[in-house]
Amino acid sequence: MVLGQPNTLGMALNQILPTVFPSRRNPVLATPVLHGAVVPMGAPVEELMRAAAFADGFLHIVVVML
């Protein structure tokens, strides 16, 4: 992550699951789904947390293999 640049979902997924998400920009092997909707890899994690975090403070993202 670069200072001053927002951390995107693609960056986070690439760090956590690099074999499933080898690209930070394009869903190659799997796609992230949140509340039944496909989430763009370029979505800022901070904005996702504000809009879609559960009461436990976590984003529950489903990984759907392509």
N, CA and C atoms as an extended XYZ file, in Angstrom:
198
Properties=species:S:1:pos:R:3:atomname:S:1:resname:S:1:resid:I:1 pbc="F F F"
N         0.837       -1.177        0.000 N   MET     1
C         0.000        0.000        0.000 CA  MET     1
C         0.882        1.240        0.000 C   MET     1
N         0.502        2.229       -0.771 N   VAL     2
C         1.234        3.484       -0.869 CA  VAL     2
C         0.550        4.506        0.028 C   VAL     2
N         1.339        5.260        0.784 N   LEU     3
C         0.759        6.285        1.651 CA  LEU     3
C         0.020        7.321        0.826 C   LEU     3
N        -1.147        7.705        1.288 N   GLY     4
C        -1.939        8.701        0.594 CA  GLY     4
C        -2.859        8.118       -0.461 C   GLY     4
N        -2.668        6.845       -0.777 N   GLN     5
C        -3.499        6.178       -1.773 CA  GLN     5
C        -4.459        5.246       -1.035 C   GLN     5
N        -5.765        5.302       -1.355 N   PRO     6
C        -6.706        4.427       -0.653 CA  PRO     6
C        -6.470        2.960       -0.992 C   PRO     6
N        -6.616        2.107        0.014 N   ASN     7
C        -6.471        0.673       -0.174 CA  ASN     7
C        -7.738        0.160       -0.849 C   ASN     7
N        -7.597       -0.510       -1.973 N   THR     8
C        -8.757       -1.006       -2.706 CA  THR     8
C        -9.024       -2.465       -2.335 C   THR     8
N       -10.211       -2.925       -2.670 N   LEU     9
C       -10.554       -4.313       -2.413 CA  LEU     9
C        -9.613       -5.244       -3.162 C   LEU     9
N        -9.261       -4.892       -4.379 N   GLY    10
C        -8.333       -5.709       -5.157 CA  GLY    10
C        -6.974       -5.821       -4.497 C   GLY    10
N        -6.495       -4.739       -3.938 N   MET    11
C        -5.203       -4.764       -3.241 CA  MET    11
C        -5.274       -5.669       -2.012 C   MET    11
N        -6.361       -5.551       -1.244 N   ALA    12
C        -6.519       -6.353       -0.032 CA  ALA    12
C        -6.634       -7.840       -0.371 C   ALA    12
N        -7.453       -8.168       -1.364 N   LEU    13
C        -7.624       -9.564       -1.740 CA  LEU    13
C        -6.340      -10.155       -2.309 C   LEU    13
N        -5.579       -9.351       -3.036 N   ASN    14
C        -4.300       -9.806       -3.576 CA  ASN    14
C        -3.313      -10.102       -2.452 C   ASN    14
N        -3.346       -9.323       -1.380 N   GLN    15
C        -2.452       -9.552       -0.247 CA  GLN    15
C        -2.875      -10.778        0.551 C   GLN    15
N        -4.190      -10.973        0.725 N   ILE    16
C        -4.695      -12.060        1.560 CA  ILE    16
C        -4.730      -13.389        0.803 C   ILE    16
N        -5.195      -13.361       -0.444 N   LEU    17
C        -5.347      -14.575       -1.254 CA  LEU    17
C        -4.672      -14.409       -2.616 C   LEU    17
N        -3.359      -14.322       -2.658 N   PRO    18
C        -2.679      -14.044       -3.928 CA  PRO    18
C        -2.857      -15.130       -4.992 C   PRO    18
N        -3.063      -16.377       -4.600 N   THR    19
C        -3.251      -17.424       -5.605 CA  THR    19
C        -4.636      -17.363       -6.234 C   THR    19
N        -5.622      -16.858       -5.496 N   VAL    20
C        -6.985      -16.734       -6.019 CA  VAL    20
C        -7.170      -15.403       -6.737 C   VAL    20
N        -6.498      -14.357       -6.245 N   PHE    21
C        -6.579      -13.016       -6.838 CA  PHE    21
C        -5.179      -12.555       -7.252 C   PHE    21
N        -4.639      -13.127       -8.352 N   PRO    22
C        -3.287      -12.747       -8.777 CA  PRO    22
C        -3.213      -11.308       -9.300 C   PRO    22
N        -4.328      -10.753       -9.738 N   SER    23
C        -4.367       -9.381      -10.227 CA  SER    23
C        -5.063       -8.498       -9.202 C   SER    23
N        -4.569       -7.294       -9.036 N   ARG    24
C        -5.206       -6.337       -8.120 CA  ARG    24
C        -6.348       -5.580       -8.786 C   ARG    24
N        -6.421       -5.666      -10.115 N   ARG    25
C        -7.407       -4.861      -10.847 CA  ARG    25
C        -8.528       -5.668      -11.480 C   ARG    25
N        -8.234       -6.886      -11.902 N   ASN    26
C        -9.214       -7.685      -12.639 CA  ASN    26
C        -9.459       -9.020      -11.955 C   ASN    26
N       -10.714       -9.418      -11.812 N   PRO    27
C       -10.990      -10.746      -11.259 CA  PRO    27
C       -10.687      -11.821      -12.296 C   PRO    27
N        -9.589      -12.527      -12.138 N   VAL    28
C        -9.140      -13.521      -13.108 CA  VAL    28
C        -9.701      -14.908      -12.783 C   VAL    28
N        -9.547      -15.334      -11.543 N   LEU    29
C        -9.971      -16.672      -11.128 CA  LEU    29
C       -11.232      -16.667      -10.267 C   LEU    29
N       -11.508      -15.558       -9.596 N   ALA    30
C       -12.657      -15.456       -8.704 CA  ALA    30
C       -13.139      -14.018       -8.671 C   ALA    30
N       -14.368      -13.837       -8.197 N   THR    31
C       -14.924      -12.490       -8.087 CA  THR    31
C       -15.461      -12.273       -6.673 C   THR    31
N       -15.275      -11.090       -6.097 N   PRO    32
C       -15.792      -10.818       -4.755 CA  PRO    32
C       -17.263      -10.401       -4.811 C   PRO    32
N       -18.047      -10.945       -3.883 N   VAL    33
C       -19.472      -10.640       -3.804 CA  VAL    33
C       -19.782      -10.182       -2.380 C   VAL    33
N       -20.524       -9.097       -2.273 N   LEU    34
C       -20.884       -8.528       -0.972 CA  LEU    34
C       -22.378       -8.260       -0.970 C   LEU    34
N       -23.101       -8.864       -0.050 N   HIS    35
C       -24.562       -8.709        0.041 CA  HIS    35
C       -25.254       -9.067       -1.271 C   HIS    35
N       -24.746      -10.063       -1.974 N   GLY    36
C       -25.360      -10.537       -3.202 CA  GLY    36
C       -24.987       -9.781       -4.459 C   GLY    36
N       -24.119       -8.793       -4.346 N   ALA    37
C       -23.721       -7.992       -5.512 CA  ALA    37
C       -22.214       -8.117       -5.734 C   ALA    37
N       -21.824       -8.214       -6.997 N   VAL    38
C       -20.405       -8.245       -7.343 CA  VAL    38
C       -19.798       -6.883       -7.022 C   VAL    38
N       -18.661       -6.919       -6.356 N   VAL    39
C       -17.991       -5.682       -5.945 CA  VAL    39
C       -16.815       -5.419       -6.877 C   VAL    39
N       -16.678       -4.202       -7.401 N   PRO    40
C       -15.523       -3.887       -8.251 CA  PRO    40
C       -14.215       -3.990       -7.466 C   PRO    40
N       -13.189       -4.488       -8.119 N   MET    41
C       -11.892       -4.639       -7.474 CA  MET    41
C       -11.285       -3.283       -7.094 C   MET    41
N       -11.717       -2.225       -7.755 N   GLY    42
C       -11.194       -0.892       -7.478 CA  GLY    42
C       -11.937       -0.157       -6.376 C   GLY    42
N       -12.894       -0.813       -5.730 N   ALA    43
C       -13.668       -0.165       -4.667 CA  ALA    43
C       -12.777        0.087       -3.452 C   ALA    43
N       -12.791        1.304       -2.915 N   PRO    44
C       -11.989        1.592       -1.722 CA  PRO    44
C       -12.530        0.831       -0.506 C   PRO    44
N       -11.659        0.157        0.224 N   VAL    45
C       -12.060       -0.627        1.388 CA  VAL    45
C       -12.715        0.267        2.441 C   VAL    45
N       -12.206        1.462        2.623 N   GLU    46
C       -12.772        2.379        3.615 CA  GLU    46
C       -14.239        2.686        3.309 C   GLU    46
N       -14.557        2.900        2.048 N   GLU    47
C       -15.942        3.178        1.654 CA  GLU    47
C       -16.821        1.942        1.842 C   GLU    47
N       -16.285        0.777        1.530 N   LEU    48
C       -17.038       -0.458        1.748 CA  LEU    48
C       -17.334       -0.659        3.232 C   LEU    48
N       -16.371       -0.347        4.075 N   MET    49
C       -16.579       -0.476        5.522 CA  MET    49
C       -17.689        0.447        5.996 C   MET    49
N       -17.698        1.666        5.511 N   ARG    50
C       -18.746        2.618        5.911 CA  ARG    50
C       -20.126        2.177        5.454 C   ARG    50
N       -20.183        1.647        4.245 N   ALA    51
C       -21.480        1.338        3.642 CA  ALA    51
C       -22.003       -0.062        3.961 C   ALA    51
N       -21.113       -1.037        4.203 N   ALA    52
C       -21.601       -2.407        4.229 CA  ALA    52
C       -21.076       -3.276        5.370 C   ALA    52
N       -20.397       -2.700        6.346 N   ALA    53
C       -19.889       -3.512        7.454 CA  ALA    53
C       -21.045       -3.967        8.341 C   ALA    53
N       -20.941       -5.180        8.844 N   PHE    54
C       -21.925       -5.709        9.770 CA  PHE    54
C       -21.674       -5.136       11.158 C   PHE    54
N       -22.556       -5.449       12.101 N   ALA    55
C       -22.452       -4.938       13.471 CA  ALA    55
C       -21.154       -5.382       14.146 C   ALA    55
N       -20.587       -6.492       13.691 N   ASP    56
C       -19.333       -6.968       14.278 CA  ASP    56
C       -18.115       -6.218       13.751 C   ASP    56
N       -18.326       -5.288       12.799 N   GLY    57
C       -17.233       -4.482       12.270 CA  GLY    57
C       -16.481       -5.120       11.116 C   GLY    57
N       -16.970       -6.239       10.608 N   PHE    58
C       -16.305       -6.932        9.517 CA  PHE    58
C       -17.098       -6.805        8.229 C   PHE    58
N       -16.372       -6.866        7.119 N   LEU    59
C       -16.991       -7.035        5.800 CA  LEU    59
C       -17.002       -8.530        5.528 C   LEU    59
N       -18.162       -9.071        5.263 N   HIS    60
C       -18.279      -10.501        4.968 CA  HIS    60
C       -18.369      -10.650        3.460 C   HIS    60
N       -17.225      -10.907        2.832 N   ILE    61
C       -17.135      -10.990        1.375 CA  ILE    61
C       -17.085      -12.448        0.951 C   ILE    61
N       -17.929      -12.796        0.006 N   VAL    62
C       -17.959      -14.151       -0.542 CA  VAL    62
C       -17.068      -14.166       -1.778 C   VAL    62
N       -16.267      -15.212       -1.900 N   VAL    63
C       -15.409      -15.378       -3.064 CA  VAL    63
C       -16.054      -16.430       -3.964 C   VAL    63
N       -16.456      -16.013       -5.154 N   VAL    64
C       -17.094      -16.912       -6.115 CA  VAL    64
C       -16.081      -17.231       -7.202 C   VAL    64
N       -15.759      -18.500       -7.317 N   MET    65
C       -14.794      -18.939       -8.313 CA  MET    65
C       -15.424      -18.844       -9.701 C   MET    65
N       -14.646      -18.391      -10.676 N   LEU    66
C       -15.139      -18.265      -12.044 CA  LEU    66
C       -14.954      -19.560      -12.809 C   LEU    66
